[in-house]
Amino acid sequence: MPRAFLLFILSAIALQQSSGLSTSDSGGKHGTRRAALATIQSAVASAIFLPTASLAETQPTELPPAQKFQRYPQLRFIAALGDPNASSGTGADTWGLWKDDPGPRGVYLRDYQEKLVKKGGVAPAGWTFQENDWWLEEHGLIMYNPESLPAKKYSKSAGQILPYKRYVVTGDREVTTVLTVHDDGRWELQKGSLYDVTHLPCRSARYTPTTGTDGKGEMCTPSKADRKNFPVKPGATMPSVSDCNKQDYAVLFVLGEEVIA
């Protein structure tokens, strides 16, 4: 069974590549991006998640029998910080989660004044721009801020909140595995490294004001970003913006989470 499962995954990935699908393209065509995301879910996730069986029954050498996972209706996205070569670490309490693709709901840099500033910071999609803490993606789209990554899970049978949560993550390349995050910020991957589960075409960065010599923050706005620096190549760092601190984040695809009775 493990060999058959591996062949299925490889076939699914090969089919995706031969079809020319990508979750982000240099033209920023989000229709293609959404189609690719749907392909990943139907081809890869369906091979991983079973409605009534545990992952262990499909991959007995990798997961303990007690673990069961539920597939999300649509892909989610983790913004992660850490050593790309590490398989465990700390700091997951600073990670973020988008429950849907933030790109299509974003605002292009060229539209910053018309669609955000003149609208009181409220984007056409309904989210509110945070002027001292804002995010960009690889096509030059201003995104809404992710929420904090949940690191706890309620167990009904135990009648208590467990201090960890498990997700199934992938970079849409070779590794699909289980990520465990703890409420104290620790994290670990069941196999592979953070780089292995990073989706390289998706780039994201967080921008905050720098602090001047007078102790006051400088004006850090998307209007200072050079639009010529976009789109960003897969795997490259996001562009710097004048008077802004920049923090690059790895983007992980999240297929589902552990089901706990």
Secondary structure per residue as TSV (DSSP state, phi and psi in degrees):
chain	resnum	aa	ss	phi	psi
A	1	M	-	360.0	-44.7
A	2	P	H	-57.3	-38.3
A	3	R	H	-68.0	-39.8
A	4	A	H	-64.8	-39.5
A	5	F	H	-62.5	-43.6
A	6	L	H	-62.6	-42.8
A	7	L	H	-62.7	-37.0
A	8	F	H	-64.1	-45.8
A	9	I	H	-60.9	-46.1
A	10	L	H	-62.9	-38.5
A	11	S	H	-65.2	-40.4
A	12	A	H	-64.1	-43.6
A	13	I	H	-65.6	-41.6
A	14	A	H	-63.0	-40.0
A	15	L	H	-63.0	-41.8
A	16	Q	H	-63.1	-43.9
A	17	Q	H	-68.2	-40.4
A	18	S	H	-68.4	-23.3
A	19	S	T	-83.1	-6.1
A	20	G	T	75.0	23.2
A	21	L	-	-87.0	143.7
A	22	S	-	-147.1	145.2
A	23	T	S	-76.0	-11.7
A	24	S	S	-153.9	136.5
A	25	D	-	-120.0	164.8
A	26	S	T	-65.3	-18.6
A	27	G	T	-89.8	-6.5
A	28	G	-	69.9	30.6
A	29	K	-	-83.5	100.3
A	30	H	H	-73.8	-14.8
A	31	G	H	-64.6	-44.8
A	32	T	H	-64.1	-39.1
A	33	R	H	-62.4	-45.4
A	34	R	H	-66.4	-36.8
A	35	A	H	-63.6	-39.0
A	36	A	H	-66.6	-41.5
A	37	L	H	-61.8	-39.1
A	38	A	H	-64.9	-37.7
A	39	T	H	-63.9	-41.5
A	40	I	H	-60.7	-44.9
A	41	Q	I	-63.4	-48.3
A	42	S	I	-71.7	-36.6
A	43	A	I	-86.3	-45.0
A	44	V	I	-91.3	-50.6
A	45	A	I	-64.0	-34.6
A	46	S	H	-65.8	-23.4
A	47	A	H	-80.4	-16.1
A	48	I	H	-98.3	-42.2
A	49	F	-	-97.4	133.1
A	50	L	-	-117.8	136.4
A	51	P	S	-64.2	-32.3
A	52	T	S	-125.8	-4.9
A	53	A	S	-110.3	156.2
A	54	S	-	-85.3	161.4
A	55	L	H	-60.1	-29.6
A	56	A	H	-62.5	-28.9
A	57	E	H	-72.9	-21.3
A	58	T	H	-93.9	-36.7
A	59	Q	S	-127.3	72.6
A	60	P	T	-62.7	-20.5
A	61	T	T	-88.8	-3.6
A	62	E	T	-115.6	-31.8
A	63	L	S	-126.0	141.9
A	64	P	-	-66.0	150.1
A	65	P	T	-58.8	-24.3
A	66	A	T	-74.1	-17.6
A	67	Q	-	-81.9	127.2
A	68	K	E	-128.3	145.4
A	69	F	E	-128.6	143.7
A	70	Q	E	-112.6	130.9
A	71	R	E	-77.2	138.9
A	72	Y	E	-74.2	152.0
A	73	P	E	-60.9	-31.2
A	74	Q	E	-144.4	159.1
A	75	L	E	-61.6	145.9
A	76	R	E	-117.0	171.7
A	77	F	E	-138.7	128.4
A	78	I	E	-101.9	133.6
A	79	A	E	-98.1	111.7
A	80	A	E	-117.6	148.4
A	81	L	-	-120.0	141.0
A	82	G	S	157.3	172.0
A	83	D	-	-65.4	121.0
A	84	P	T	-56.9	-27.7
A	85	N	T	-88.9	-3.4
A	86	A	-	-85.9	149.7
A	87	S	S	-108.0	-1.3
A	88	S	E	-158.5	165.3
A	89	G	E	173.0	-160.9
A	90	T	S	-127.2	172.7
A	91	G	-	97.3	6.1
A	92	A	G	-64.9	-15.8
A	93	D	G	-71.0	-8.5
A	94	T	G	-102.5	0.9
A	95	W	-	-79.2	161.5
A	96	G	E	-124.6	166.0
A	97	L	E	-137.8	127.9
A	98	W	E	-103.7	125.1
A	99	K	S	-83.4	-8.7
A	100	D	S	-145.3	171.4
A	101	D	-	-67.2	115.1
A	102	P	S	-74.7	-17.5
A	103	G	S	-59.1	-56.5
A	104	P	T	-61.2	-19.9
A	105	R	T	-94.8	2.3
A	106	G	-	-82.9	177.3
A	107	V	E	-125.1	126.5
A	108	Y	E	-64.8	149.3
A	109	L	G	-54.4	-38.3
A	110	R	G	-64.0	-21.1
A	111	D	G	-102.7	10.4
A	112	Y	H	-55.3	-49.1
A	113	Q	H	-66.4	-48.7
A	114	E	H	-71.1	-41.2
A	115	K	H	-100.0	-10.1
A	116	L	T	-122.5	-59.4
A	117	V	G	-59.7	-49.4
A	118	K	G	-74.1	-9.4
A	119	K	G	-106.8	18.6
A	120	G	T	69.2	22.7
A	121	G	T	85.3	3.0
A	122	V	B	-96.3	118.8
A	123	A	-	-73.2	159.7
A	124	P	T	-54.8	-30.7
A	125	A	T	-80.7	-4.8
A	126	G	S	103.1	-10.1
A	127	W	-	-84.5	161.1
A	128	T	B	-106.6	128.7
A	129	F	-	-72.1	132.2
A	130	Q	-	-99.2	103.1
A	131	E	T	-65.6	-22.0
A	132	N	T	-105.1	9.5
A	133	D	S	-163.6	87.4
A	134	W	E	-129.7	160.6
A	135	W	E	-121.8	146.3
A	136	L	E	-124.5	150.2
A	137	E	E	-114.7	-179.0
A	138	E	T	-66.0	-19.5
A	139	H	T	-94.6	3.1
A	140	G	S	85.4	28.4
A	141	L	E	-97.6	130.3
A	142	I	E	-78.1	125.5
A	143	M	E	-105.9	160.0
A	144	Y	-	-74.8	152.4
A	145	N	-	-70.7	138.4
A	146	P	-	-71.7	157.6
A	147	E	E	-83.5	166.0
A	148	S	E	-64.9	142.8
A	149	L	-	-71.8	118.1
A	150	P	-	-59.7	132.8
A	151	A	-	-125.9	20.9
A	152	K	-	-136.0	156.9
A	153	K	E	-143.9	132.4
A	154	Y	E	-84.6	131.0
A	155	S	E	-104.7	112.0
A	156	K	T	-67.0	-39.9
A	157	S	T	-67.5	-36.0
A	158	A	T	-85.5	-17.4
A	159	G	T	67.4	32.2
A	160	Q	E	-151.6	163.9
A	161	I	E	-90.7	123.4
A	162	L	E	-81.4	139.4
A	163	P	S	-82.2	33.3
A	164	Y	E	-158.3	165.5
A	165	K	E	-148.1	144.3
A	166	R	E	-117.0	137.5
A	167	Y	E	-126.5	152.3
A	168	V	E	-97.0	121.5
A	169	V	E	-126.3	158.5
A	170	T	E	-155.4	157.3
A	171	G	-	-104.4	8.3
A	172	D	S	60.3	37.8
A	173	R	S	-127.7	-94.1
A	174	E	S	-114.1	-27.0
A	175	V	-	-109.8	126.4
A	176	T	E	-125.1	123.4
A	177	T	E	-151.3	-177.1
A	178	V	E	-101.4	127.9
A	179	L	E	-104.8	125.5
A	180	T	E	-108.7	127.0
A	181	V	E	-117.1	140.6
A	182	H	E	-110.8	155.9
A	183	D	T	-70.0	-10.0
A	184	D	T	-94.1	6.7
A	185	G	S	97.1	-9.0
A	186	R	-	-70.8	152.4
A	187	W	E	-147.9	154.1
A	188	E	E	-153.8	147.6
A	189	L	E	-101.7	141.6
A	190	Q	S	-67.1	-33.9
A	191	K	S	-152.1	158.4
A	192	G	S	77.8	-178.0
A	193	S	-	-114.6	172.5
A	194	L	T	-59.2	-37.5
A	195	Y	T	-61.3	-39.7
A	196	D	T	-62.8	-28.8
A	197	V	T	-105.6	13.1
A	198	T	-	-89.9	131.0
A	199	H	-	-85.6	104.3
A	200	L	T	-62.2	-38.3
A	201	P	T	-63.6	-27.0
A	202	C	-	-84.0	118.2
A	203	R	-	-117.9	145.4
A	204	S	E	-151.0	149.4
A	205	A	E	-149.3	152.2
A	206	R	E	-109.7	134.9
A	207	Y	E	-120.9	129.2
A	208	T	E	-133.7	157.0
A	209	P	E	-65.3	143.0
A	210	T	-	-77.2	164.2
A	211	T	B	-106.3	124.3
A	212	G	-	-77.1	176.7
A	213	T	T	-64.4	-21.6
A	214	D	T	-87.5	4.1
A	215	G	S	84.3	-1.2
A	216	K	-	-98.7	148.1
A	217	G	B	-73.5	143.0
A	218	E	-	-79.4	165.2
A	219	M	-	-78.1	107.3
A	220	C	-	-108.6	105.4
A	221	T	-	-132.5	154.5
A	222	P	G	-59.9	-21.4
A	223	S	G	-65.9	-17.5
A	224	K	G	-89.0	-4.9
A	225	A	S	-76.3	139.0
A	226	D	-	-86.6	110.9
A	227	R	G	-66.3	-16.3
A	228	K	G	-69.1	-16.4
A	229	N	G	-82.7	1.4
A	230	F	-	-119.6	148.5
A	231	P	S	-74.8	160.4
A	232	V	-	-92.4	137.3
A	233	K	-	-68.1	148.5
A	234	P	T	-54.9	130.4
A	235	G	T	86.3	-11.3
A	236	A	-	-81.9	161.6
A	237	T	-	-80.0	156.1
A	238	M	-	-73.8	152.2
A	239	P	-	-66.7	148.3
A	240	S	-	-76.3	156.4
A	241	V	-	-128.2	133.9
A	242	S	T	-54.7	134.8
A	243	D	T	67.5	19.5
A	244	C	E	-124.9	141.4
A	245	N	E	-81.5	139.2
A	246	K	E	-120.9	135.4
A	247	Q	E	-127.6	114.2
A	248	D	E	-77.6	143.4
A	249	Y	E	-124.4	141.5
A	250	A	E	-77.4	145.8
A	251	V	E	-111.0	123.1
A	252	L	E	-110.7	136.2
A	253	F	E	-79.0	134.2
A	254	V	E	-112.7	116.8
A	255	L	E	-89.8	-28.6
A	256	G	E	-179.5	-172.4
A	257	E	E	-141.3	164.1
A	258	E	E	-68.9	140.0
A	259	V	E	-98.8	122.9
A	260	I	-	-119.2	126.8
A	261	A	-	-70.2	360.0
